[in-house]
Amino acid sequence: MRYHVSILLPVLSVLTSAIVAAEIATTNLTAQHFPELGSRRVKTTYGSHVVQSRKENDGMSQFQSAIAPPCVDCTITFMQAGLEYLDGTTADATTNMWMHHVVLLNRGRKDSVCADMPAQRFFASGNERTAIDLTSTFSALGTQHLGYPVAENDTFVGSGELMNMLDTPQEVMLFMVWEFIPAPPIYFKPAVPFWLDVGGCGDSDVPAKPGKQFEYISPVLTASSHWDIAFIGGHLHDGGTHLDVIRNDEIVCTTEALYGTSGFATGHIARMQSCLNAGSTLPGDQFYIKAYYDTNAHTPMTTADNDTLEPVMGIALAYLVASETTSGSWFSRVMLIYVVLTAVVVTGLAGLYTARQRPDALNRLLEHFRGRQWQRVRTTDPETDGLDAEDGLLLHGQKQTKYPNI
């Protein structure tokens, strides 16, 4: 019987003592973003896995192990999963070894979507190996002050399946590339992961259908807060064409499956597109995903005896950032400050330009006010105004027939 990661999630809490920590080896890499803040980039391998041949259980090997976070009291800004052989060469479809799917969970937090799950799903990848780069979501590459925070009591679990397409076993190592800031400044915002799945909060596997177009739709997730959508990554299996993320029946993100070739067969998914800065949410907004498959256009994967199709999936992992509202409008206070400052600067520059073009204008304007002979006089009936003697004094100018030319 095959077990899948979505089936195992509900029992993670009772398996804590049975989850063996993976043997970890860490290599330092060159940080790509925010080196001025002491950012670090590392490649961490988590033990080795011997994946049985395709003749045994269709070459599927399930794994689950505790993995240490790359840092503590830090903010992760980049993460990407990979698979390699013991000699460091890449293990992928070209060598008949698949990272079928990998999920990382944080046991220090509850899941953002499925409250009954004992851990928060914060990272996922299939053989497409999509990177999550939170520094490049709303603005230019490597400039966004955003990340996934790791607290002192957070512990991670890695769970997933590896698939060997050969008739002999293969030994591989799972690794992650992390980039993080050890002590992020207070202006770094925390990003919250939200997992949308056509299987809902149950099994992520759904049946494939031969020789036809079909689609799967997830349950609806209703937003309860104001959020900005920083990142969306999609996951499909072979046969998939694209995945839509839909808000209030309008598409906000389409992640397309891009196909490549391998040594075993042609037409495997090589990459999934991501969406950056996919808009915002209001309380009450309804989100769901729709996964599209066409097994006429793209050959789905089969079991070892080729008589049945492997199950497929439709998953979107979105990272959201809590946003601020100003007087009921949907833009941040920071943006309002920028608008006000810009208006002040433009007004000042316009005044300076006018003064330089017509240097006598200011003097003539001052002479105009001096010419009105302003005086302090009492109101007609200050007692009824409830004002004291000083408050009842106003400035009053003599009538002029017209403004002077400026």
PyMOL commands that set and color helices and strands:
alter all, ss='L'
color gray80, all
select helices_A, chain A and resi 5-18+35-37+57-59+93-95+134-136+333-357+360-371
alter helices_A, ss='H'
color red, helices_A
select strands_A, chain A and resi 24-29+40-51+60-67+74-85+97-106+120-126+132-133+146-150+156-164+170-181+189-190+192-197+213-217+221-222+227-236+240-247+250-261+266-272+274-276+280-281+286-294+314-322+375-378+393-396
alter strands_A, ss='S'
color yellow, strands_A
deselect
rebuild
show_as cartoon
